[in-house]
Amino acid sequence: MIFTESIYFVIIFMLPAAIHLIYHAYIRFSPRIQKDKSIELAESITFCVVVFIVCIFLFGDSMKEFAQYLLLSANEKALYNINNPEFNYLDFIVEYTCVTFIVSIATICAWYGPGKKFFHRLINFINKKAGRPTEEENSEIWRVLFESNKKINIFNCCLVIEKSGSLITAGFLESFQAPHLDNREFLLYNTEQTKEILKKDSLKSPEDRILYPALYEYYDVDSDILIKFYATEKLKEIWYPPTES
């Protein structure tokens, strides 16, 4: 019985926490793992407590009965099972596991959907009243550009990457490193054609250039990397000219 009781505590604390971490790392549109492990632990504990409280409301008296059952000795449990044949420990564990899984998913949908948006708007409302600057949902500019479509759709742009004023590469984005990893890598295509166009553009006036003006520029001060984002309409007209009907 000690083994099954241990399973129960695993279900209470580890199952919701595991679902919470898996969602952040692999499922959400902008995957992330909190680099500060103390904050990650606090988030997981809070999430588990919320799931546990919801399960208490759903099970009601069954949870009280189950809690009392766990406090009984082995002999008292055997007697309790005889006097209460309708109560089955293993059936309750299976049912509680299923409900915990469903509640964990529902809590994720509720918090990281309307809940987080409401909290963000509330924070900015307080900031405005206090005369402080408002906050983006994502704290890093990299995440604003590469982990959401709120500013720009990076897969519909032409990227030009420069370092210390020199061109490194340019092209269209095929894929990039998962956001929860430390490395920042790009897979680009149509790079030779794009660099050739940039070379020709350098000899033209700004109004005649194909890649002009830049929609956005992302600059990393530490690495001295500049990433420019250009619209692709002019490029598509060159590569895929309209056919005459």
Protein Blocks (a to p, Z undefined) as FASTA:
>chain_A
ZZmmmmmmmmmmmmmmmmmmmmmmmmmmbacddfblmlmmmmmmmmmmmmmmmmmmmnmm
mmmmmmmmmmpcfklmmmmmmmmmmbcfklmmmmmmmmmmmmmmmmmmmmmmmmmmmmmm
mmmmmmmmnopacddfblbfklmmmmccklbcfklcccdddeehiafbdcddfbdcdfkb
mbdcdddehklmmmmmmmmmmmpcfklpmbdcdfbdcddfklopacddddfklmmmmmmc
cddZZ
